[in-house]
Amino acid sequence: MSRPKLYGLMAEFDSPDALLAAAHKATAAGYRRMDAYSPMPIEELAEAVGFHHTSLPLVVLCGGILGGITGFGMQYYGSVFTFSQNVAGKPLNSWPAFIPITFELTVLFAALTCVFGMLAMNGLPTPYHPVFNVPNFALASRDKFFLCIKARDPKFDARATREFLQGLGPIEVSNVEA
Amino acid sequence: MSLSDLPDVQLEQAQKPALIVGVGAAVLLVAMAFVGADRDQFFRSYLYGYVFWLAFPLGSLALLMLHHLTGGGWGFVIRRLCEAGARTFALMAVLFLPLAVGISRLYPWTRAGWAEEAAKHAPFKATYLSQPFFFTRAVIYFVVWIGLGYLLSKWSMEEDQTGDPGMHNRMEALSAPGLILYGLTATFAVIDWVMSVDPDWMSTMYGLIFVVVHVFTAMAFLIFMASRFADHEPLAKVATPSRFHDLGTLLFAFTMLWAYLAFSQFLIIWAGNLKAEITWYVHRGLGEWSWVAGLLLLFHFFVPFFILLNRPIKRRKQLMAKVALVLIVVSALDVFWIITPSFFPAPTIHLSDVLAVAAIGGLWLWAFAKQAQGRPLVPLHDPRMEEAVEHGA
């Protein structure tokens, strides 16, 4: 089978502080591909699991520029080529009048790119995810905190990583089956 | 960190140079007016310097009341500085006197025959722009500003001393009508003092543009000041990167608002294309002043827009302090572009413009530094402080 049987190893913690400390230690130990799950937002956690920059802002910028060009271009094309009207003796390319629509379409395109780009880059919708194979994982939306080191991590080793996670003082370490 | 870095010590040390610059520039400015005999230019420069520096206390007052009404952790970083700014209106009232002296040199509507001529086609304007009414309104503006600044500062200090939570409610209750009063007085004041330099021209959006000038300039100044004191307790408790992020985001919002209002005024006048209105923009946007308009478009909108879009920049206070300083200069250029073209066909900068900005600025900064001393830089007993500190990370 080409698919790895093991998706990763999941450690369960009792408190947000324990999770945060574990994430910091895992990063310090050289692990890069991990994810943390918590019932509430924890500041710093995203950075602790090495989640620094995404390319979403760049995609949104491109969406915004595209929207601006579309907004201005549509009006320019309409007013100058296909439906040229002399309005109060103003030039056909009366750009000040085009600015509001240009602005609105910039915002619209950027916002839509942001929402759908975020969904796409998060891989959503995801009907199946291996982490739900861990029996206790339902508690991630209640009162438990989870750190999962993925098998894709170059440093991952089923035995060594398990020992490492055990050393962080979790309630339990479980295999996450793919 | 040595003792000499303490905010109070820094402020006290800044007082003397500010006063020297202010008084020195003022003496030079007055001397130039008498020796050079170009009295008109003295008043033009003075009007510019005055209107620009008035943005600092007025913006501080507006932001202060805004925070009393809306709350939020960002306000605790700048609240005491806002209060200090709002206590400088007495000085601004004194500094208004030269404008009162120069009224007949600045405003065409004071000339003999103007009122009779205007009464024929715009009777309201002729009544509104009369000297007694002009001065009455100026007195009302200053009474309102001094009163609001005094009460909000006084109650805030009592809150510090007694810990009485009722003070917070009082300040909140005053801020709602206070903001309305600010909106009315600030917009009428610029219509009186600045727009009436061109008594035939009018724009209903003019006052609001100046409201943005006020909050934009004051916010930049407050970010700069807060960044200098952010490492000291008790300010350090609230002045976290997240709070600077918030302040930077507000500055970003004011940048957008400036662009929105400035463009809207232009769009409306451009679309109407009436001779009496459009000349204002033809002069400032197409003629020899157009490159100043271009600079504003670039540095008052595009550059700060992209800089302040960056989260990492907004979270670094030293960087934000530099951005804020540049934006204060840009705002000075904005006010210059609004006022000075009324007097000159082409971009002209006089030594007296620089001196007026230095004179009024030196005196105002001196007063601000004096007022900002002696009180803790955060309101210690504000009922919402604890929450703000908790979420400050």
Chai-1 contact restraints between the chains, C-beta under 6 A:
chainA,res_idxA,chainB,res_idxB,connection_type,confidence,min_distance_angstrom,max_distance_angstrom,comment,restraint_id
A,E43,B,A393,contact,1.0,0.0,6.0,A-B,restraint_1
A,P96,B,L267,contact,1.0,0.0,6.0,A-B,restraint_2
A,P96,B,W270,contact,1.0,0.0,6.0,A-B,restraint_3
